[in-house]
Amino acid sequence: MARKPRTSKSAPKAASKSAASVDPIVQATLSEAATLGWRDVTLTAVAKQAGISLGELLIEAPTKAHLICRFIGHLDRATLANVTAPDLSQSPRDRVFEVLMRRFDALQQVRDGALAIAHGAMRDPGTAVVVGTRTNRSAAAMLGAAGISAEGPLGCLRVQGLKAILLAAARAWAKDDTEDMANTMAALDKALRQAERVLSFNPLRRRREEASSDQAASA
């Protein structure tokens, strides 16, 4: 069954404020990337556009990879700032879907710069390693926002699974020219359904099923 369109009631509030809340360093990074392409972005130019000295920038972000990590932090805040306790009456898949769409709503606000950064980062293995490690934190936080544990070995698997889901949806988002990000939502829903077949997002349900089986066996 196709997923129903997101309504204004369910639409995240954080994304509408994401552009206004971008800090000067992130704003300058996005602007430089959108204008020049990520390869030609320099720390000196970012510092100048952000209105700070190069030394001040180096304290906050000593490399271009750290600029991306700072941008990821901005996305985390835009995604999670207004998150409250998850509605556990929803399925785990639906909860994860809503949280991840908050992130794409935030990305959409800064689309040109975000795409330029993504295209450049993919071509630099060293940057990809740093960014991939930072994204583990983001994935764990988004799982928590959806009411899903990222603790322990199973939590580590969920983090990696969520990163794969996010990547699959991000590829669709990069090509999505629909106003409501319909193609992105479809790709995200597909990736979540595929992940659901190999990794349960709800350990409580599994434990209940195991407990029921044990009770039935001992009856």
Secondary structure, DSSP 8 states (H G I E B T S, - for coil): -------TTTS-SSGGGTTTT--HHHHHHHHHHHHH-GGG--HHHHHHHHTS-HHHHHHH-SSHHHHHHHHHHHHHHHHHTT--S--TTS-HHHHHHHHHHHHHHHHHHTHHHHHHHHHHHTT-HHHHHHHHHHHHHHHHHHHHHTT----HHHHHHHHHHHHHHHHHHHHHHHH---TT-HHHHHHHHHHHHHHHHHS-S-HHHHHHHHHHHHHHHH-
